[in-house]
Amino acid sequence: MRKFQRAAVAAAGILALSGLGVGAAQAADLPSIDTQGDAATDCFTKETQQLMDRGVGHHVTIVHCEREPQNPGSMLVFYRG
């Protein structure tokens, strides 16, 4: 039973990591905006959504956020729409 549990946990971890890779690859083809915030905590907040909608001029769907490497305290927000 323990072997099965370990295998299940390992498989879930691999799936999660592969999903992150797919999300990053898909985000590379999307338009993005550089804005202030922490990509880990501020990506899918109501405030970020309102900022994106105002910045683009219409409602958009936030897909993915990444930390801006050259600008600490900033993030790249990838969006669709």
N, C-alpha and C positions, 0 to 999 in steps of 0.2 A: 504494500500500500504506500509506503513512504517513497519508493522508487517512482511510482506513478505520480505522486504529488510533486516530486522534484522535477519530473519530466514535464508535467503540466505547467509549472512555474517557468521553467526554461523556455518552453514553447511560447508562452504568453509574452515573455520578455523579448524574444526574437521577433514576434509579430509586432510588438509595440515599436521596436527600433526600426523595423522595415517600414512601418507606417510613417514614422517621422521622416525617413529618407524620401519616401514618395511625396509627402507634403512639401518638403523643401524643393524637390525637383519640379513639382507642379508650380510652386510659387515663383520659380525663376522665370517663367513665361508670362507672369502677370504684371500689370503696372503696380508701382509702389509709391508711397509718400514717406518722406523722412519727417518724423515728429518726435517731440519729447515724450519720455516714458520708459518704463521697464517692460521689455518684450514678454517676460515671464508673467507679469501680474497685470499689465495695463492693456493687453491686446484686445480682449473681447469685452471691455467695459462700455457702459452707456456713453460715457464722456468721449471715448475714442471713436465710437460709432458716429456721434453727433459731429465731431471734428472732421471725420472723413466725409460725411455727407455734405457739410458746408464747403469743405475744400474742393471737392469734385463738382459740386453743384447739383447733385441728385443722390438718391439713395444707392449705396453700394453694399456689397457683402464682403466683410473682412474674412480673408482666407487664412492668413498666416502672418506672424510677426517675427522679426529677427533683430537681435541687438546690433546697433550700428557700430562697427568696430573702430572707426576713426573718430567717433563722437560719443564719449561716455554720457549716459543719461538720455540717449536718443534711441529710437527704434525705427526699423523699416516696416511699414505696414503694407502688405500685399493685399490687393482687393480685386473683386470681379464686379463688373457692371458698369 
